[in-house]
């Protein structure tokens, strides 16, 4: 079994950007089956699958480290610095003894604990030291605010020396900076961006998270929301046919969205037995249109009404509201969509026109599906917020970053 260690000055629950990244990486590595150990100066265990080893001397705020830094910042290595390096090296050796891959976050690019940097550099030269990845979020030598605290010679030069390890940075900008600093070819430095956990950012209900996985909505673009019961007056068949056109209709390729998806949140209408037959017809139409896996009825996963919190989650997740109703008395979904800043595509009937005014996109309840699809495609294609949202979901979710960047990096470094 592969053991991976992640090293930083501190770990959660200490609040910080690097600490957050470290926590996500540790979780994803553990989920992938690796044995994961975090080595930090401060922190508390936050995940049963991740071992935390605390070594106070590697903390950037340890009194001895702060005292040494005060001297180093003015260009003097204090008398006790060599002993501090020795102590840190001795403390680091046991938790690294069985490690196959060590990922050091920022400790070899910032001067927050140069004794730790020097100790790691010394250990790096020993036999049986694990494979090493230097993960650079920040670079002291390229940051103007740090320039007065850096000086020529050892140990400051360790922060601008190529250690012969794998270098990873978090952006193309950092890659250009590091390549210039270390005089390395830019393509020898890997870029692995930071990510976002959508479930946490949007505070999604656990039931919402299960539905997202069951319906495989993570890659949907756009995700259209139809928050209605399954009754004929809601004209759901038009939504299905418009979705089919949006995915693979006769429009030019640049106007198609092959990953478009639709979620219908409601159950059957409760008062008319004929609604059960309508549901069967909708499911048959979905299959006839080739939309299985793209048009989702929550009623197939949940036997009762969704809680308000879960419906609200879908408003936050969706890219647009699609409401093709033939009849409405009011039209609450328009208000909910407006408050959650969703583009609105709805039937041009008096109650919805009265609510939406000039701010919604309208179509006849009997409109050709291709016409509805064209309205949706045209509006979204001109919306930079939508395009950035799709790109963010695809490129910057932690799951995608791990699968596309981190897992291949681990496999390459360890030859697995």
C-alpha positions, 0 to 999 in steps of 0.5 A: 500500500502506498503511503503519502505524506503532506507537509506544511507549517499547519493543518486544519482547523487552522484557517488558511488557503494552503491548509484548505488545499491540503485537507482536500488533497488528503481526503481525495488521496485517502478516498483513492486508497492511499495511506495518507499522513499529514505532518504539521506543526499545528492542527487537530485530526479532522478525518479518520482516514488521515493520520495527523502527526504534529511536530511543534518545531515545524510550526511557523509560529513556534517561539524558537522559529519566530526568534530565528526568523527575526534574526534571519530577516535582517541577514543574520543566522542566529547561533542556535540555528544549526541546532534548530535544524538538527532538531527538526531533521531528527523530528521529521525522520521517524514519520517519513521512514515508511513514506513513499511520496512526500508532498511539501506545501510551500515550505521550500518556497517561503521563508516562514521556517527556514530551519524546516527548509534546511532540515528537509534539504538535508534529509533529501540527500539521504538514502531511502528518502521518499520521492519528493514533490515541492508544491509551490503556492507562493514564492518568497523571492518573487514577492516584493513585500518579502524582498527586504527579509531575504538575503544572499547565501544560505539558508535563503538561497534554498528558496531559489535553488532547484532541489532536483525534485518535482515542482508543482505550482498552482497557476500558469503565472506561478509557473512563469515565475518559478521557471525564471527563478530556478532557471528551469524550462517552464514545461518541466514544472507541473501546474495543478490548480486549486479547486472548489467543493461545490457541496460545501460552497453551496451547503447542499443538503445530503439528499441533494448530494445523493440525487446529484450522484444518482442522476450524474449531474456534475457534467450537465451543461446547461442544467435546466430546472423544471420544478413542477408536479407531473401533471399535463397542464405543466406541458413537460413533454415540450421541455423534453422535446426542447432538451432533445433539440438542444442536445442533438437537433438540426441546429449548427454544432455551435448552437448545440449543447450535447451535455444539456440536462433537465431535472423535473423535481415534482411527483405526480399531481395528487388529485387526478388518477390520470396523472399516473398515466401521464407519468408513464407517457413522459417516461416513454417519450424520454426513451423515444427521444434518447434522453435517458440519462439526460432528462431526470424525474426526481420522482424516480428516486424519491417517493414523496415531495422533496423538502424545500431545502432540496428544491432550493439546492436545485435552484442554486445548482441549475443554469436556467429555469424552463417552465413551459406550462399551458396554465398557471395561477401565479408562477412561484418558480419565476420568483424563486428563479429571479431571487437565485439569479437564474435566466428564465425561459417560460410559456407566454401565458398571462400569469407568467408574463405579468410576473416576468415582465421584460426580464424573462424569455417567452415562447408559446406553449405550442411552440416548436421544440426547436424554437424553444431550444434556439431561445435557450441556446441563444440566451446562454451563449451570450452569457459569460457568467454561464460559460464561466460557471460551466468551465469552473464546474469542469475544471475546478471541482476537486474531484476533476482536479484529482482525476485529471491532475493529482492522480496521474502525478502520483502514478508518474512519481511512484511508477504505478 
